[in-house]
Structures are given as C-alpha cells and as structure tokens.
Amino acid sequence: MRILIQKIKEVSFAVLPIAVIVLLLHFTVVPLSGQMLVRFFSGVVLIVIGLSAFLFGVDIGITPIGNLMGQMLAKSNKLLLIAIGGLLLGFLISIAEPDLHILAGQVDTATAGAVSRLNIIFVVSLGIAMLLALGLIRIVYSFPLYILLAALYGIILLIALFVPSEFLAIAFDSSGATTGALTVPFILAMSIGVSALKKDSIGSEKDSFGLVAIVSTGAVISVLIMGIASDQGNLSAAAAATTASSLTSSFFIKLPTAAIETAIALAPLFVIFLIMHFVSFKLSGRALRRIVFGLVYAYLGLMLFLWGVNAGFMEIGKTIGSGIASKGLDWMMVVIGFVLGLVTILAEPAVHVLTHEIEDVTSGSVKRRFVLIALSVGVGLAVALSMLRIVIQGLQLWHILLPGYIIAVLMAFLGPKLFVGIAFDSGGVASGPMTATFILAFAQGAAQAREGADVLADGFGIIALVALTPLITLQILGLIYKRKAVKGDVKHE
C-alpha cells in the first residue's frame, strides 16, 4: 500500500501541469464549455488512479513475466526457439497494444476507411514480431546495436523514397504508437532477462536497452511496404469527427470500450504466462499469486487510464488546438505546443517504467531525473516542430525526419553505447497513450482549423517527431556522461 500511495503522488505531480495549462487556456484563449471541463477533470482523476495502479501492476506482474520468458528463451540456446518465441510474443503483445488501436482508429476515420483499422493493426504487429525476434537474436549473439540500427534506418530511408507522404506520416506514427503502456514494460523486461544471463556485466548492461528501438523500426518498415503494395496514390482526409453532445454520451459510454480493449490487451499475455508456468516456470504458489495479483492491478489501472484519456483528453486536445489555430495565433500554437510536449511526456506510463529500469540497471549512476529532463525537452521541441509544419506551408515531415535520423544515427557511432540503447528505446517510449490521444488530437484540431493545412498530411506525423527528438537529446546526455567517465566518475563505454 505504501508503494501504491507513492506512485499516486508521483503521477499526480506529473498530470497536474497539464490540468493547469488547460485551465489557463480556458480563461485566456480558448473558453471551454462546463460539460467539457467536467469530462476533462473526471478524466484527470481516472488517469491518476489508473496510471498509479497500472505502474504498480507492472512492477509485480508484467515485468517478472517478461524476465522469465526472456531468460527461458536465452537458456534454451536454440536460435530457432528464440526466433519463434520472439515472433509469437511480438505479434500477440503488439496486436493487443491499446495505443496501436487508438492510432489505427484515427487513421481509419481520417482516411474514410481507405486505410482500415484492422489492416494497420495486423501489418504493424507482423513487423513488430519479426523485429522482436531479430532483436533477441542480436542480444544473444552480442551484435553491435548501433550497426544494426544504422542498417535498419538505412532500409527505412530507402523504402521511404517510394512511398506517398501520407503513408510516411502514418508509418512513423505507427512506430511510436505501438511502443506503449503494455508493450514497453514487457519488451524491456525480456531484454533485461536475456541480457542478465551474460557473464560480461558491462555487455549485459549495454544490451539491456535497444530492443524497443529495434522493434519500433518493424512498424515503420511494414507500413511503408504496405503503402507501396496498396498502390492507392495520395490519400485524402475525411470529414472531422463529431463531438459528443452530452456528458453521458461522451464519458460513461467509454467505460465498456476501455474494459474490453484492456481485456483484449492483457488476455494473450495472461494465457501465455499460465501455459509457460505449467510447462516451464513452475513458480511457487506465493510467486504465482503475486504475478496474478499484479496482472489484476495492471488490468484495472490500464482500463481506468484508457477510460480517462479517451473520454477527457482527446476531446479537450482537439478543441484547444482548433481554438488557437482559428484565432490566427501562429506563434502561440508553437509556444503552447512546446509547453504541452514538455509536460505531457511526464504522464506517459511507459516513460516511468523506462526511467526506473535505466536507474536500476545502471545502479543509479544514470539518474532518472536527468533522463526525464532530456525527454521532456526533446518532446517539447517535437510538438513545437509539428506546429511549425501546420503554420509553414510546404514544410513536410521528411524535411525534419531525414536530417534528424541522420544526426541520431551518426551520434550512435560517437557516444557511449549504453546511451545509444537508452536513447533509441526512449524515442519509442516517449510516444505513448498521452501522445497518441491528447497531443495528436491537439495537432489534428489545429490542422483542421488552419487555412492551407491538411488534417491527414499535417495532423499526423507528430508521433513520429516525438519519437525522433529524444534520440538526439538523450545521446547528448550520453556525451555529457562520457566526459564524466573520462574523469573516472562513471563507466559506460
């Protein structure tokens, strides 16, 4: 109970800045209706309770399962078993990721069904599965992460030359959305579980991170290939979604959907765990009860979190974005975008999981607060750049992504290799539920109201930029730690 209360305090301080910004904008720039404010603050309460319970459940339920499965695959020392295990687990975990369902639904709506929800979910999950298998094999055979990432992003840049710009935005957004609240804790735990079996402690520490980064490239590659294979040409945006007219219709009706989505998300993991428990793990009764107890907390927490986000944050984000853009306050859009990105990242569930894992694996030498600061600045810049894309006609997504990824990959050859894994993992982690709902909705609302902007071309792509900027800011942090290492303070080379 003490740990749960502590998590509630942490999450409350993380979500509070978002609520304050919304109130300030309500009283100054974008007046909001009473019902909308009630839905929003009800959502805030649900997010605080849900995120706290979910993170508690991750600690005692999902993380141990990932560790057990990672160790089981590594101990087998059989390449075929590791590959098949990675494929199966990657597909089931990805296809159940709530963030991916949220984004897929938004793409389906924005394209009037031209890119269907089910197609996005299936294609992305297939790409995730293939790259998870490859990533696990990399850890076992200690293949250098920076070389593999350079090759994967080289493939992405090559394929992107032949893909319509709309598919480019959807592909990179899919990469960020699929590394969410459920996928990241599990993948990180598997990565650490496999790496922990290595005799070389320094090699084990470096290989503990980077699997999320490898996996996220699978989503990009698979959607880009789908864009080429579909031969649909340029997509066009559909009409804007309507806003619910009453408190009940937009809030309480969301509960069954959140409950079902969460059940679908966690059921495959629970079933696989039970099967492996009887076949391989054979845990003690106490250990088994603890993990089941953690899964129950994770289910209740994720359900409440998704309910609050979908019922309160998405609507308020779109309304604020539309309201600011319609007033012609271009400079304010960029400034508010930066501030929103700065504080919204603190409410991402997977960010809390990753930063704690970083501090634990490095025995506290890489401080959690410094990683959070670097992430916040990076995401703030990403949202500001996304607003510039809406304001400046002709500024396309690839104009930012291409030089950004070139810089990130080149830095991977220069900085500490531990921070390469941390940075590329953080890129996927930063773009979680809050980004896929509140910030994406904010961008789409702004693009819809801004003359000359397009909802599909300019509204999407924000998750891609949110996933990019931490790659650079955290590697800069790594270079700072490298200087400290030269003085003998830390050792991360």
C-alpha positions as CSV (number, residue, x, y, z in Angstrom):
1,M,0.0,0.0,0.0
2,R,2.9,2.4,0.8
3,I,4.4,1.8,-2.7
4,L,1.0,2.4,-4.3
5,I,0.4,5.6,-2.4
6,Q,3.9,6.8,-3.5
7,K,3.1,6.1,-7.1
8,I,-0.2,8.1,-6.8
9,K,1.8,11.0,-5.5
10,E,4.3,10.8,-8.4
11,V,1.6,10.5,-11.1
12,S,-0.4,13.4,-9.5
13,F,2.5,15.7,-9.8
14,A,3.0,14.5,-13.4
15,V,-0.6,15.1,-14.6
16,L,-1.2,18.4,-12.6
17,P,0.8,20.6,-15.1
18,I,-1.5,19.5,-18.0
19,A,-4.6,20.4,-16.0
20,V,-3.1,23.8,-15.1
21,I,-2.3,24.6,-18.8
22,V,-5.9,23.6,-19.8
23,L,-7.3,25.9,-17.2
24,L,-5.1,28.8,-18.2
25,L,-6.1,28.4,-21.8
26,H,-9.7,28.2,-20.8
27,F,-9.6,31.5,-19.0
28,T,-7.4,33.3,-21.6
29,V,-7.6,32.0,-25.2
30,V,-10.0,29.1,-25.6
31,P,-13.1,29.2,-23.4
32,L,-14.4,25.7,-22.9
33,S,-18.0,24.5,-22.0
34,G,-18.8,23.4,-18.5
35,Q,-19.6,19.8,-19.6
36,M,-16.2,19.6,-21.4
37,L,-14.4,20.8,-18.3
38,V,-16.3,18.2,-16.2
39,R,-15.3,15.4,-18.6
40,F,-11.7,16.6,-18.6
41,F,-11.2,16.8,-14.8
42,S,-13.1,13.5,-14.4
43,G,-10.6,12.1,-16.8
44,V,-7.7,13.6,-14.8
45,V,-8.9,11.7,-11.7
46,L,-9.2,8.5,-13.6
47,I,-5.8,8.9,-15.2
48,V,-4.1,9.5,-11.8
49,I,-5.7,6.4,-10.2
50,G,-5.4,4.2,-13.3
51,L,-1.8,5.1,-14.1
52,S,-0.7,4.6,-10.5
53,A,-2.4,1.2,-10.3
54,F,-1.1,0.2,-13.7
55,L,2.5,1.0,-12.8
56,F,2.2,-0.9,-9.5
57,G,0.9,-3.9,-11.5
58,V,3.8,-3.6,-14.0
59,D,6.3,-3.8,-11.1
60,I,4.9,-7.0,-9.6
61,G,3.2,-8.7,-12.6
62,I,4.2,-7.8,-16.2
63,T,7.9,-7.2,-15.6
64,P,8.5,-10.5,-13.8
65,I,6.7,-12.3,-16.7
66,G,8.9,-10.6,-19.3
67,N,12.1,-11.5,-17.3
68,L,11.0,-15.2,-17.0
69,M,10.2,-15.5,-20.7
70,G,13.4,-13.7,-21.8
71,Q,15.5,-16.0,-19.5
72,M,13.7,-19.1,-20.7
73,L,14.4,-18.3,-24.4
74,A,18.0,-17.4,-23.7
75,K,18.7,-20.6,-21.6
76,S,17.4,-22.7,-24.5
77,N,20.4,-21.5,-26.5
78,K,18.5,-22.6,-29.6
79,L,18.3,-20.0,-32.4
80,L,15.1,-21.4,-33.8
81,L,13.3,-21.4,-30.4
82,I,14.4,-17.8,-29.8
83,A,13.2,-16.7,-33.2
84,I,9.8,-18.5,-32.9
85,G,9.3,-17.2,-29.4
86,G,10.1,-13.7,-30.4
87,L,7.7,-13.9,-33.4
88,L,4.8,-15.3,-31.3
89,L,5.2,-13.0,-28.3
90,G,5.9,-9.9,-30.5
91,F,2.7,-10.4,-32.6
92,L,0.4,-11.1,-29.6
93,I,1.7,-8.2,-27.5
94,S,1.6,-5.7,-30.4
95,I,-1.8,-6.7,-31.6
96,A,-3.1,-6.1,-28.1
97,E,-1.4,-2.7,-27.6
98,P,-4.1,-0.1,-26.8
99,D,-2.1,2.8,-28.3
100,L,-2.0,1.0,-31.6
101,H,-5.8,0.5,-31.6
102,I,-6.2,4.2,-30.8
103,L,-4.0,5.3,-33.7
104,A,-5.4,2.7,-36.1
105,G,-8.9,4.0,-35.4
106,Q,-7.8,7.6,-36.0
107,V,-6.2,6.6,-39.3
108,D,-9.3,4.7,-40.4
109,T,-11.5,7.7,-39.6
110,A,-9.2,10.3,-41.2
111,T,-8.9,8.3,-44.4
112,A,-12.6,7.3,-44.6
113,G,-11.6,3.6,-44.4
114,A,-9.1,3.7,-47.2
115,V,-6.5,2.5,-44.7
116,S,-8.6,0.3,-42.4
117,R,-8.1,-0.2,-38.7
118,L,-7.6,-3.9,-38.9
119,N,-5.1,-3.6,-41.7
120,I,-2.9,-1.2,-39.7
121,I,-3.1,-3.4,-36.6
122,F,-2.2,-6.6,-38.5
123,V,0.6,-5.2,-40.6
124,V,2.2,-3.3,-37.7
125,S,2.0,-6.4,-35.4
126,L,3.7,-8.5,-38.1
127,G,6.5,-6.0,-38.4
128,I,6.9,-5.8,-34.6
129,A,7.0,-9.6,-34.3
130,M,9.8,-10.0,-37.0
131,L,12.0,-7.3,-35.5
132,L,11.5,-8.6,-31.9
133,A,12.8,-12.0,-33.0
134,L,15.8,-10.3,-34.7
135,G,16.4,-8.1,-31.6
136,L,16.5,-11.1,-29.2
137,I,18.9,-12.9,-31.5
138,R,21.1,-9.7,-31.5
139,I,21.3,-9.8,-27.7
140,V,22.2,-13.5,-27.6
141,Y,25.0,-13.1,-30.2
142,S,26.1,-9.6,-29.0
143,F,25.8,-8.0,-32.4
144,P,26.5,-4.2,-32.1
145,L,23.3,-2.3,-31.6
146,Y,24.4,0.9,-33.4
147,I,25.4,-1.1,-36.6
148,L,22.0,-2.8,-36.7
149,L,20.1,0.4,-36.1
150,A,22.1,2.1,-38.8
151,A,21.2,-0.7,-41.2
152,L,17.5,-0.7,-40.3
153,Y,17.2,3.1,-40.6
154,G,19.1,2.9,-43.9
155,I,16.4,0.5,-45.2
156,I,13.7,2.8,-43.9
157,L,15.1,5.8,-45.7
158,L,15.5,3.8,-48.9
159,I,11.9,2.5,-48.9
160,A,10.5,5.9,-47.9
161,L,11.7,7.3,-51.3
162,F,8.9,5.4,-53.0
163,V,6.1,5.9,-50.5
164,P,3.4,8.7,-50.6
165,S,3.9,11.4,-47.9
166,E,0.7,10.4,-46.1
167,F,1.9,6.9,-45.6
168,L,5.2,8.2,-44.4
169,A,3.5,10.0,-41.5
170,I,1.3,7.0,-40.7
171,A,4.3,4.7,-40.8
172,F,6.4,6.7,-38.3
173,D,3.3,7.4,-36.1
174,S,2.6,3.6,-36.0
175,S,6.2,3.1,-34.8
176,G,5.6,5.4,-31.8
177,A,2.1,4.2,-31.0
178,T,3.0,0.5,-30.9
179,T,5.6,1.0,-28.1
180,G,3.1,1.9,-25.5
181,A,1.9,1.2,-22.0
182,L,1.7,-2.6,-22.4
183,T,4.4,-3.3,-25.0
184,V,7.3,-1.4,-23.5
185,P,7.3,-2.9,-20.0
186,F,7.2,-6.4,-21.5
187,I,9.9,-5.8,-24.1
188,L,12.2,-4.1,-21.6
189,A,11.8,-7.0,-19.2
190,M,12.5,-9.6,-21.9
191,S,15.6,-7.6,-22.9
192,I,16.9,-7.4,-19.4
193,G,16.1,-11.0,-18.8
194,V,18.1,-12.2,-21.8
195,S,21.0,-9.8,-21.1
196,A,21.2,-10.7,-17.4
197,L,22.4,-14.3,-18.4
198,K,25.6,-12.9,-19.9
199,K,28.8,-13.3,-17.9
200,D,30.1,-9.9,-19.0
201,S,28.4,-7.4,-16.7
202,I,29.3,-4.4,-18.9
203,G,28.0,-6.2,-22.0
204,S,24.9,-7.2,-20.2
205,E,24.2,-3.6,-19.1
206,K,24.6,-2.2,-22.7
207,D,22.4,-5.0,-24.2
208,S,19.6,-4.4,-21.7
209,F,18.4,-1.5,-23.8
210,G,17.8,-1.1,-27.5
211,L,15.3,-3.8,-28.1
212,V,12.4,-1.3,-28.1
213,A,14.2,0.7,-30.7
214,I,14.8,-2.3,-32.9
215,V,11.2,-3.4,-32.5
216,S,9.8,0.0,-33.4
217,T,11.5,0.0,-36.8
218,G,9.5,-3.0,-37.7
219,A,6.3,-1.0,-37.6
220,V,7.8,1.7,-39.9
221,I,9.1,-0.8,-42.4
222,S,5.9,-2.9,-42.5
223,V,3.6,0.2,-43.0
224,L,5.9,1.6,-45.7
225,I,5.8,-1.7,-47.6
226,M,2.0,-1.6,-47.2
227,G,2.0,1.9,-48.7
228,I,3.9,0.7,-51.8
229,A,1.9,-2.5,-52.1
230,S,-1.5,-0.8,-51.8
231,D,-0.9,1.5,-54.7
232,Q,-3.5,3.9,-53.5
233,G,-1.8,7.1,-54.5
234,N,-2.3,10.1,-52.4
235,L,-4.9,9.7,-49.6
236,S,-7.4,12.4,-48.7
237,A,-8.7,13.3,-45.3
238,A,-12.2,12.6,-44.3
239,A,-14.6,14.9,-42.6
240,A,-14.0,15.8,-39.0
241,A,-15.4,13.6,-36.3
242,T,-18.3,14.9,-34.4
243,T,-18.2,15.8,-30.8
244,A,-20.5,14.2,-28.3
245,S,-23.3,16.4,-27.1
246,S,-23.8,15.3,-23.6
247,L,-21.7,14.2,-20.6
248,T,-23.2,10.7,-20.6
249,S,-22.7,10.0,-24.3
250,S,-19.0,11.0,-24.4
251,F,-17.9,9.8,-21.0
252,F,-19.8,6.9,-19.4
253,I,-20.3,5.1,-22.7
254,K,-16.5,4.9,-23.0
255,L,-16.2,2.6,-20.0
256,P,-17.3,-0.7,-21.7
257,T,-14.9,0.1,-24.6
258,A,-12.0,0.6,-22.2
259,A,-12.8,-2.6,-20.3
260,I,-12.9,-4.7,-23.5
261,E,-9.8,-3.1,-25.0
262,T,-7.8,-3.7,-21.8
263,A,-9.1,-7.3,-21.5
264,I,-8.0,-8.0,-25.1
265,A,-4.7,-6.3,-24.4
266,L,-3.8,-8.5,-21.3
267,A,-5.6,-11.8,-22.1
268,P,-2.9,-13.1,-24.5
269,L,-0.1,-12.3,-22.0
270,F,-2.0,-14.0,-19.2
271,V,-2.8,-17.1,-21.2
272,I,0.8,-17.5,-22.4
273,F,2.1,-17.0,-18.9
274,L,-0.2,-19.7,-17.5
275,I,0.9,-22.1,-20.2
276,M,4.6,-21.4,-19.6
277,H,4.1,-21.7,-15.8
278,F,2.9,-25.2,-16.0
279,V,5.3,-26.2,-18.8
280,S,8.5,-24.5,-17.7
281,F,8.4,-21.9,-14.9
282,K,6.7,-23.9,-12.2
283,L,6.7,-21.0,-9.8
284,S,5.9,-21.3,-6.1
285,G,2.4,-20.6,-5.0
286,R,3.4,-17.3,-3.5
287,A,5.2,-16.1,-6.6
288,L,2.3,-17.2,-8.8
289,R,-0.2,-15.3,-6.7
290,R,2.0,-12.2,-6.7
291,I,2.1,-12.1,-10.5
292,V,-1.6,-12.8,-10.9
293,F,-2.3,-10.0,-8.4
294,G,-0.1,-7.7,-10.4
295,L,-1.9,-8.5,-13.6
296,V,-5.2,-7.7,-11.9
297,Y,-3.8,-4.3,-10.8
298,A,-2.5,-3.8,-14.3
299,Y,-5.9,-4.5,-15.8
300,L,-7.8,-2.2,-13.5
301,G,-5.2,0.5,-13.9
302,L,-4.9,0.4,-17.7
303,M,-8.7,0.3,-18.0
304,L,-9.2,3.4,-15.9
305,F,-6.3,5.1,-17.6
306,L,-7.7,4.5,-21.1
307,W,-11.2,5.5,-20.0
308,G,-9.9,8.8,-18.7
309,V,-7.7,9.5,-21.7
310,N,-10.4,8.6,-24.3
311,A,-13.3,10.3,-22.6
312,G,-11.5,13.5,-21.4
313,F,-8.1,14.2,-23.0
314,M,-8.8,13.6,-26.7
315,E,-11.8,15.9,-26.9
316,I,-10.1,18.7,-25.0
317,G,-6.9,18.4,-27.0
318,K,-8.7,18.8,-30.3
319,T,-10.8,21.7,-29.1
320,I,-7.8,23.6,-27.8
321,G,-5.8,23.1,-31.0
322,S,-8.7,24.1,-33.2
323,G,-9.5,27.2,-31.0
324,I,-5.9,28.5,-31.1
325,A,-5.5,27.9,-34.8
326,S,-8.8,29.6,-35.7
327,K,-7.7,32.8,-34.0
328,G,-4.6,33.0,-36.2
329,L,-2.2,32.9,-33.3
330,D,0.6,31.1,-35.1
331,W,3.3,32.0,-32.6
332,M,1.1,30.9,-29.7
333,M,0.5,27.5,-31.4
334,V,4.2,26.9,-31.4
335,V,4.8,28.0,-27.9
336,I,1.9,26.1,-26.4
337,G,2.9,23.1,-28.4
338,F,6.4,23.2,-26.8
339,V,4.9,23.5,-23.3
340,L,2.4,20.8,-23.9
341,G,5.1,18.4,-25.1
342,L,7.3,19.4,-22.2
343,V,4.7,18.4,-19.5
344,T,2.7,15.7,-21.3
345,I,5.6,13.3,-21.5
346,L,5.7,13.2,-17.7
347,A,2.2,11.5,-17.8
348,E,3.3,8.7,-20.1
349,P,3.1,5.3,-18.4
350,A,6.0,3.7,-20.3
351,V,8.3,6.7,-19.6
352,H,8.1,5.9,-15.8
353,V,8.8,2.3,-16.5
354,L,11.8,3.0,-18.7
355,T,13.4,5.6,-16.4
356,H,13.2,3.4,-13.4
357,E,14.7,0.5,-15.4
358,I,17.6,2.8,-16.5
359,E,18.3,3.8,-13.0
360,D,18.1,0.2,-11.7
361,V,20.3,-1.3,-14.5
362,T,23.0,1.4,-14.1
363,S,22.9,1.1,-10.3
364,G,21.8,4.7,-10.0
365,S,24.7,6.2,-12.0
366,V,22.3,7.4,-14.7
367,K,19.9,9.5,-12.7
368,R,16.2,9.2,-13.5
369,R,15.5,12.9,-13.3
370,F,18.2,13.8,-15.9
371,V,16.6,11.3,-18.3
372,L,13.2,12.8,-17.7
373,I,14.5,16.3,-18.3
374,A,16.2,15.3,-21.6
375,L,13.0,13.5,-22.7
376,S,10.8,16.5,-21.8
377,V,12.9,19.0,-23.7
378,G,13.0,16.6,-26.7
379,V,9.3,16.0,-26.8
380,G,8.6,19.8,-26.3
381,L,10.7,20.5,-29.4
382,A,8.9,17.8,-31.3
383,V,5.5,19.2,-30.7
384,A,6.8,22.7,-31.5
385,L,8.2,21.5,-34.8
386,S,4.8,19.8,-35.6
387,M,3.1,23.1,-35.1
388,L,5.6,24.7,-37.4
389,R,4.6,22.2,-40.1
390,I,1.0,23.3,-39.7
391,V,1.9,27.0,-39.8
392,I,4.5,27.0,-42.6
393,Q,3.0,25.6,-45.8
394,G,5.5,23.5,-47.8
395,L,7.3,22.2,-44.7
396,Q,6.9,18.5,-44.9
397,L,7.6,15.7,-42.4
398,W,10.6,14.3,-44.3
399,H,12.3,17.7,-44.2
400,I,12.6,17.2,-40.4
401,L,12.8,13.4,-40.2
402,L,15.6,12.8,-42.7
403,P,18.3,15.1,-41.2
404,G,17.1,14.2,-37.7
405,Y,17.6,10.5,-38.2
406,I,20.9,11.0,-40.0
407,I,22.1,13.0,-36.9
408,A,20.8,10.4,-34.5
409,V,22.5,7.5,-36.3
410,L,25.8,9.4,-36.7
411,M,25.7,10.2,-32.9
412,A,25.3,6.5,-32.2
413,F,28.8,5.8,-33.6
414,L,30.3,8.5,-31.3
415,G,28.6,8.3,-27.9
416,P,28.6,5.7,-25.1
417,K,26.9,2.6,-26.4
418,L,24.7,2.2,-23.3
419,F,23.1,5.6,-24.2
420,V,22.5,4.5,-27.7
421,G,20.2,1.8,-26.5
422,I,18.6,4.2,-23.9
423,A,18.1,7.0,-26.5
424,F,16.5,4.8,-29.2
425,D,14.3,3.0,-26.6
426,S,13.2,6.4,-25.3
427,G,12.2,7.5,-28.7
428,G,9.5,4.8,-28.9
429,V,8.6,5.1,-25.2
430,A,8.0,8.9,-25.4
431,S,5.2,8.4,-27.9
432,G,2.7,6.6,-25.7
433,P,-1.0,7.0,-24.8
434,M,-0.9,10.7,-23.9
435,T,0.8,11.5,-27.2
436,A,-1.5,9.2,-29.3
437,T,-4.5,10.9,-27.8
438,F,-4.1,14.4,-26.3
439,I,-1.2,15.7,-28.4
440,L,-2.3,14.0,-31.7
441,A,-5.8,15.4,-31.2
442,F,-4.3,18.9,-30.5
443,A,-2.4,18.7,-33.8
444,Q,-5.4,17.5,-35.8
445,G,-7.6,20.2,-34.3
446,A,-5.0,22.8,-35.3
447,A,-4.6,21.4,-38.8
448,Q,-8.3,21.3,-39.3
449,A,-8.8,25.0,-38.3
450,R,-5.7,26.4,-40.0
451,E,-6.3,27.6,-43.6
452,G,-4.0,25.8,-46.0
453,A,-3.2,22.9,-43.7
454,D,-4.4,19.3,-44.2
455,V,-5.6,17.0,-41.4
456,L,-4.0,13.9,-42.9
457,A,-0.7,15.3,-44.1
458,D,-0.1,17.8,-41.2
459,G,-2.2,16.4,-38.4
460,F,-0.4,13.0,-38.5
461,G,3.4,12.8,-38.1
462,I,3.5,14.4,-34.7
463,I,4.1,11.0,-33.0
464,A,7.0,10.4,-35.5
465,L,8.6,13.7,-34.4
466,V,8.0,12.9,-30.7
467,A,9.8,9.6,-31.3
468,L,12.7,11.3,-33.1
469,T,13.8,14.1,-30.8
470,P,14.7,12.1,-27.7
471,L,17.1,10.1,-29.8
472,I,19.2,13.3,-30.1
473,T,18.7,14.9,-26.7
474,L,19.4,11.7,-24.8
475,Q,22.6,11.0,-26.8
476,I,23.7,14.5,-26.0
477,L,23.1,13.5,-22.3
478,G,25.3,10.4,-23.1
479,L,28.1,12.6,-24.3
480,I,27.9,14.6,-21.1
481,Y,28.2,11.3,-19.1
482,K,31.1,10.3,-21.4
483,R,33.0,13.3,-20.3
484,K,32.4,12.4,-16.6
485,A,33.5,8.8,-17.4
486,V,36.9,10.2,-18.6
487,K,37.3,11.8,-15.2
488,G,36.5,8.5,-13.5
489,D,33.1,9.3,-12.2
490,V,31.1,6.8,-14.3
491,K,31.9,3.9,-16.7
492,H,29.6,3.4,-19.6
493,E,31.9,2.7,-22.5
